[in-house]
C-alpha cells in the first residue's frame, strides 16, 4: 500500500522575528508498521517546526530525522499504519 498524505492548510502567523509561518495538518496513511518510513509532505517549503505528532493507530513511533524540502522521516511503532502531523513551514 502506498503512503498517502492529505493536507489541511490552516493559518498564517508572524513569529517574533517577523517571519511569516504557515501551518498545516497532514494525515498520513499507508505506513509500514514497525519500520522507518519516508513520507513525501508535498509542502511548498521546508518545514520549520513539527510541533504536533499523533499516532492514529497502533503504538506511537518517533521522528527519526528532521524534515527536509521534500520528506518527513518517521519510524512507526507496532501496528501503526497512520499518523497525524502538525507542521509549520
PyMOL commands that set and color helices and strands:
alter all, ss='L'
color gray80, all
select strands_A, chain A and resi 4-14+20-29+36-40+49-55+62-65+71-75+82-88
alter strands_A, ss='S'
color yellow, strands_A
deselect
rebuild
show_as cartoon
